[in-house]
């Protein structure tokens, strides 16, 4: 466990963190559906994470019709609407780890490839570029001493803080917990109801603004505070 995790999960204080997503090219480019299947079997897990969650921290200038980069490319460049819809229904929050998520993607692509001898392909200028990302953690001056303060603080947290504490935390903390729930769990059974509600909230199909709004409603409902 890192020092940051120890601070976050301490029952005495909760250090609010901010973050930035540093995107890096992998050098892997594909042009056909078979190449996507092959590369997905070995590509860095950080790339799979990026193409599912990274868009939350990246500005979107157009409304995304599909929920991850793989589905978007399959629809836009390969013109495989049926497969794109199946890929878009894959929710990474439902998988225990990125390896299980990887296998689900590979299985979906293999199923499509097995059904036809024709291998969908795209033009060279529409290739898919695998990107991986690293979360850079930034300190803030904000530190909480009791869970009730979360209801007051969360509405004004940056989108990056929401991403770090509620989404990225789930791959850092055992049992897929978010930082808020892990911290409150250190106080015994007192906050089990709000923890259960937070754990039941699926953030994948929401924007960070919507996630922050839902977290605010949950925390203010259970812990008190002015509703917005």
C-alpha positions as CSV (number, residue, x, y, z in Angstrom):
1,X,0.0,0.0,0.0
2,X,1.4,3.4,-0.9
3,X,1.6,6.4,1.5
4,X,-1.2,8.0,-0.4
5,X,-3.5,5.0,0.2
6,X,-2.6,5.0,3.8
7,X,-3.5,8.7,4.2
8,X,-6.8,8.2,2.3
9,X,-7.9,5.2,4.3
10,X,-6.9,6.6,7.7
11,X,-9.8,7.0,10.1
12,X,-8.2,10.2,11.4
13,X,-8.1,12.2,8.2
14,X,-8.8,12.1,4.5
15,X,-6.4,13.9,2.2
16,X,-8.2,15.2,-1.0
17,X,-6.2,14.6,-4.1
18,X,-6.4,16.0,-7.6
19,X,-5.0,14.3,-10.7
20,X,-4.1,14.6,-14.3
21,X,-4.2,11.9,-17.0
22,X,-0.9,11.7,-18.9
23,X,-1.5,10.0,-22.3
24,X,1.3,8.1,-24.1
25,X,1.4,6.5,-27.5
26,X,2.1,2.8,-27.5
27,X,3.2,2.7,-31.2
28,X,0.6,0.1,-31.9
29,X,-1.7,0.8,-34.8
30,X,-4.3,-1.5,-36.4
31,X,-6.3,-1.5,-39.6
32,X,-8.4,-4.6,-39.4
33,X,-10.7,-6.3,-36.9
34,X,-8.4,-9.3,-36.7
35,X,-5.5,-7.0,-35.8
36,X,-7.5,-5.5,-33.0
37,X,-8.3,-9.0,-31.7
38,X,-4.6,-10.0,-31.8
39,X,-3.3,-6.8,-30.2
40,X,-5.9,-6.8,-27.4
41,X,-4.5,-10.1,-26.2
42,X,-1.1,-8.5,-25.3
43,X,-1.5,-4.8,-25.2
44,X,-0.6,-3.0,-21.9
45,X,-3.5,-3.1,-19.4
46,X,-3.0,0.7,-19.1
47,X,-4.2,1.0,-22.7
48,X,-7.4,-0.9,-22.1
49,X,-8.0,1.3,-19.0
50,X,-7.4,4.4,-21.1
51,X,-9.8,3.5,-23.9
52,X,-12.6,2.8,-21.4
53,X,-12.1,5.5,-18.8
54,X,-9.7,8.0,-20.2
55,X,-12.3,9.9,-22.2
56,X,-13.9,11.1,-18.9
57,X,-10.9,13.4,-18.4
58,X,-10.5,14.4,-22.0
59,X,-12.6,17.2,-23.6
60,X,-15.2,15.9,-26.0
61,X,-16.2,18.2,-28.8
62,X,-18.9,16.0,-30.1
63,X,-21.4,13.7,-28.4
64,X,-20.1,10.2,-28.3
65,X,-22.5,7.6,-29.6
66,X,-20.6,4.7,-28.1
67,X,-19.2,4.3,-24.6
68,X,-15.6,3.3,-25.3
69,X,-13.0,4.0,-28.0
70,X,-13.0,0.4,-29.3
71,X,-16.8,0.5,-30.0
72,X,-16.5,4.0,-31.6
73,X,-13.7,2.9,-34.0
74,X,-15.5,-0.3,-34.9
75,X,-18.6,1.7,-35.8
76,X,-16.9,4.8,-37.4
77,X,-14.1,3.1,-39.3
78,X,-15.1,-0.5,-39.8
79,X,-18.9,0.2,-40.2
80,X,-19.7,-2.7,-38.0
81,X,-22.7,-1.4,-36.1
82,X,-23.8,-4.7,-34.5
83,X,-20.4,-5.4,-33.1
84,X,-20.0,-1.7,-32.0
85,X,-23.2,-2.0,-30.0
86,X,-22.1,-5.2,-28.3
87,X,-18.7,-3.6,-27.4
88,X,-20.5,-0.5,-26.2
89,X,-22.5,-2.6,-23.7
90,X,-19.3,-3.8,-22.0
91,X,-19.2,-2.1,-18.6
92,X,-15.7,-2.2,-17.1
93,X,-17.1,-1.7,-13.7
94,X,-18.6,-5.2,-13.9
95,X,-15.2,-6.9,-14.1
96,X,-13.0,-7.7,-11.2
97,X,-9.8,-6.8,-13.1
98,X,-8.5,-5.6,-16.4
99,X,-7.5,-9.0,-17.5
100,X,-11.1,-10.2,-17.2
101,X,-12.2,-7.2,-19.2
102,X,-9.5,-7.9,-21.8
103,X,-10.8,-11.4,-22.2
104,X,-14.4,-10.2,-22.7
105,X,-13.2,-7.9,-25.6
106,X,-11.2,-10.7,-27.2
107,X,-14.2,-13.1,-27.0
108,X,-16.5,-10.6,-28.6
109,X,-14.1,-10.0,-31.5
110,X,-13.5,-13.7,-32.0
111,X,-17.2,-14.4,-32.1
112,X,-17.6,-11.8,-34.9
113,X,-14.6,-13.1,-36.8
114,X,-15.8,-16.7,-36.6
115,X,-19.1,-15.8,-38.2
116,X,-17.7,-14.6,-41.5
117,X,-14.6,-15.1,-43.7
118,X,-14.6,-11.4,-44.5
119,X,-12.4,-9.4,-42.1
120,X,-13.5,-5.8,-41.7
121,X,-10.8,-3.3,-42.4
122,X,-10.5,0.5,-42.7
123,X,-8.5,3.0,-44.7
124,X,-5.0,3.7,-43.7
125,X,-5.9,7.2,-42.5
126,X,-8.5,5.7,-40.1
127,X,-6.3,3.3,-38.2
128,X,-6.9,2.8,-34.5
129,X,-4.0,4.0,-32.3
130,X,-3.6,2.2,-29.0
131,X,-2.9,4.8,-26.3
132,X,-2.0,4.2,-22.7
133,X,-2.3,6.6,-19.8
134,X,-0.9,7.1,-16.4
135,X,-2.7,9.0,-13.6
136,X,-0.5,11.7,-12.1
137,X,-1.6,12.4,-8.5
138,X,-1.5,16.0,-7.3
139,X,-1.8,17.2,-3.7
140,X,-4.3,19.8,-2.5
141,X,-4.6,21.7,0.8
142,X,-7.9,20.1,1.7
143,X,-8.0,17.5,4.4
144,X,-11.1,16.1,6.1
145,X,-11.4,14.9,9.7
146,X,-14.8,13.2,9.7
147,X,-17.1,11.7,7.0
148,X,-19.8,14.3,7.5
149,X,-17.5,16.8,5.9
150,X,-17.7,14.9,2.6
151,X,-21.3,16.0,2.1
152,X,-20.1,19.6,2.2
153,X,-16.9,19.2,0.2
154,X,-17.8,16.9,-2.7
155,X,-20.1,19.4,-4.5
156,X,-17.2,21.7,-5.1
157,X,-14.5,19.1,-5.9
158,X,-12.9,19.2,-9.3
159,X,-13.8,16.6,-11.9
160,X,-10.3,15.3,-11.6
161,X,-10.7,14.7,-7.9
162,X,-13.9,12.9,-8.5
163,X,-12.1,10.7,-11.0
164,X,-9.2,9.9,-8.7
165,X,-11.2,9.2,-5.6
166,X,-14.3,7.5,-7.0
167,X,-13.2,5.8,-10.3
168,X,-9.4,5.3,-10.3
169,X,-9.5,4.2,-6.7
170,X,-11.4,1.1,-7.7
171,X,-8.3,-0.4,-9.3
172,X,-6.1,0.6,-6.3
173,X,-8.2,-0.7,-3.4
174,X,-9.2,-4.3,-2.7
175,X,-12.8,-5.3,-3.4
176,X,-13.2,-2.5,-5.9
177,X,-14.0,0.2,-3.3
178,X,-13.8,3.9,-3.9
179,X,-11.7,6.1,-1.6
180,X,-14.7,7.6,0.2
181,X,-16.1,4.2,1.1
182,X,-12.7,2.8,2.1
183,X,-12.2,5.8,4.5
184,X,-15.6,5.6,6.0
185,X,-15.2,1.8,6.5
186,X,-12.4,2.6,8.9
187,X,-15.0,4.0,11.4
188,X,-16.7,0.7,12.0
189,X,-20.3,0.0,11.2
190,X,-21.5,3.6,11.6
191,X,-21.4,4.4,7.8
192,X,-22.3,1.0,6.3
193,X,-25.5,2.3,4.8
194,X,-23.9,5.2,2.9
195,X,-21.0,2.9,1.9
196,X,-23.5,0.3,0.5
197,X,-25.2,3.1,-1.5
198,X,-22.0,4.4,-2.9
199,X,-20.8,0.9,-3.9
200,X,-24.1,0.2,-5.7
201,X,-23.7,3.3,-7.8
202,X,-22.4,2.5,-11.3
203,X,-20.5,5.5,-12.7
204,X,-19.6,4.2,-16.1
205,X,-22.4,5.6,-18.2
206,X,-22.3,9.0,-16.6
207,X,-20.1,12.1,-17.1
208,X,-17.9,13.3,-14.2
209,X,-20.3,16.2,-13.7
210,X,-23.2,13.8,-13.4
211,X,-21.1,11.5,-11.1
212,X,-20.3,14.4,-8.8
213,X,-24.0,15.4,-8.7
214,X,-25.1,11.8,-7.8
215,X,-22.4,11.5,-5.1
216,X,-23.5,14.8,-3.6
217,X,-27.1,13.6,-3.4
218,X,-26.1,10.3,-1.8
219,X,-23.7,11.9,0.7
220,X,-26.1,14.7,1.7
221,X,-29.0,12.3,2.0
222,X,-27.0,10.0,4.4
223,X,-24.7,12.4,6.1
224,X,-26.6,15.7,6.1
225,X,-25.9,18.9,4.4
226,X,-27.6,21.3,2.1
227,X,-28.9,19.7,-1.1
228,X,-28.2,21.3,-4.4
